[in-house]
Amino acid sequence: MLTAPGDVDKDGLPDLIARNSSTGTVYLYKGTSTGKLSARVKLYDSWKTYKKVVGAGDLNGDGVGDLLAQDTANNLYRYDGTGKGTSRARVKLFGAWGGSYNVVVGVEDITGDGKGSFGSRTRIATGRQGYKGLF
């Protein structure tokens, strides 16, 4: 799993989060001014309980990239970034969420309301079955 939550260390550059599929270990690759990624830094062990981890941008308006994680029981959690490359303790957003979704994409504030909350779902398109991925 690779995902880009935005700037998680407040250096003004986008960063990358990766999860090893066999161990569940989560790593941070910081963006650099040369356009390359830094050496990886281990963040978490054994995130195997999550079937989806999505970099969602800044969900709470603090200027730091955040993560969403969906576990195998379809609970959805938010991990707010601290600005130091780590996250605060998870916050449960929903239970029984999105079990039928095959793809979840983080798009930051699509409505422009500046809020880090979720409203009811709204269909924005249909007929996307022919695509291998949404990014």
C-alpha positions, 0 to 999 in steps of 0.5 A, a space after each residue: 500500500 502506498 498513499 500520499 497524505 500530504 505534508 505530515 512533517 510541516 516542511 512544505 513538501 508532500 510525503 509518502 506513507 507505505 505499508 509492507 503487505 506481509 508484515 503490516 509495518 508502516 513507513 514514512 518517506 519524507 519528500 525532499 527539495 530535490 524531488 526525491 524521497 528520504 530514507 524510510 522511517 518506521 512509524 507503526 508495526 503490524 497494521 494488518 488489521 486494516 484492509 484500507 489505509 488512505 492518505 486523505 490530506 488535511 482533514 482537521 484544518 491544522 495544515 498537516 496531512 492525516 490518514 483514514 484506516 478501515 479495519 476488517 470489521 469495516 470500522 473507519 478511523 482517522 489518524 490526525 497528523 502531528 506535524 512531526 511525521 507521526 499521528 495522534 491516537 486513532 479516532 473512530 469515525 464510523 462503524 459498519 462503513 464502506 464494506 461494499 466499496 472496492 476503492 477509497 480515495 482521499 481528496 481533501 476538501 472536495 466541497 470547499 467548506 473547510 471542515 474536517 467532518 463527513 456529511 452523507 454520501 453523494 454520488 458524483 459519478 457512475 460507470 467507472 467499472 472499466 478503470 483499474 484504479 482511482 487516484 
